[in-house]
Amino acid sequence: MKREKNDKVREVASKETEIRNLIQQLQGAGLEIRREKLRSGSGWRVLSGSCRLAEKRLLFVDRRLSQDEQLAVLREAALGLGAVKPVVLNDDGALSVTSVSF
């Protein structure tokens, strides 16, 4: 039981590290990242995503999303900007960077 808890803690920490690394890459590509609890109200709902404010490129990530959902938003933005290259598993299980252009 204790081992399962430790594994879960490590998994959460690993995902948080990946989130922070992606944020740094996106910031390096000129995107301002806002990771916060996005508000919603009666009759409207706010979603994570990118937008432009004057000359600023912003990406909002709702902190209430699961880590996996936050990673999905950040990965999509990174791929769209070309800040990272897609990585896939080969047939033998090895990681490979693909040569996809956006």
N, C-alpha and C positions, 0 to 999 in steps of 0.2 A: 504494500500500500504506500509506504513512504517513497519507494523507488518510483512508483507511478506519479506521485506528486512532484518529485524532483524532475522527472522527465517533462511533465507539463510546464513547470517553471522554466526549464531550459528552452522549451519550444516557444513559449511566450517571449522570452528574452531574445531568442534568435530572430523571431519575426519582428520584434521592435528594432533590432539592429538593422535588419533588412529595410524596414520602413525609413529609418534615419539615413541609411546609405542612399536609398533612392531619392530622398528629399535633397540630399547634398548634390547628387548628380543633376537633378532638375534645376536646382538653384544655379549650378554651374552653367546650365544651358540658358539661363536668363529668366527663369520662371520664379515668381514669388509664391511660396507655398504657405497656405493658411490652414493649419490643422486645428480645428476647434469644433465645439458643439454648435452645429448650425441650427438656427431657430426655425420653427415652422409655426404657422398660426391657423386660425379658422379659415378654411377655404383655400389654403395654399400650402405647398410643401417645398422645402429646399433640398436639392440633391447635390452630392459631391460632383465636382467637375471644374472645367476651366472657363475663364472669361477674360475679357480685356477691359481695362479701366484706363482711358486715355492711352498712354503708351506702355502701361504696365500689363504684363501677362501674369495672370493669377490662376492658381489652382486651389480650390477649396476642397478639403477632405474632412468629412464629418467624423469627429472623434468617437461618436456613438456607434459607428460601424464596427464590425468585428475586424480583427487584424487582417484576416484574409481578404475582406472586402476593401479595406484601406489599401492593401498591397495591390489589389486588382486595379483600383483607380490610379495609383501611382505608376504601375507598370504600363498601363494603357497610355498615360501621358508621356512617359519616357519613350515608349516605342514610337508614338506619334511625332515626337520632337527629334527622334534619332539620337537621343541621349544615351540609349543603350541599344544593343543589338539583341534580337530574340535568341534564346537558347533552347535547344531541343535535345531530347535523348535519342541517340543513335540506336540501331537495332541491338547492339551489344550492351546498351545501357550507359554508354559514355556520353558526357555532355558535349555538345557541339554548338558553336555559334553559327547561325545561319546568315546567309548573305541576302537579306531582303531589303529592298529600297522602299522608302515611304514618300 
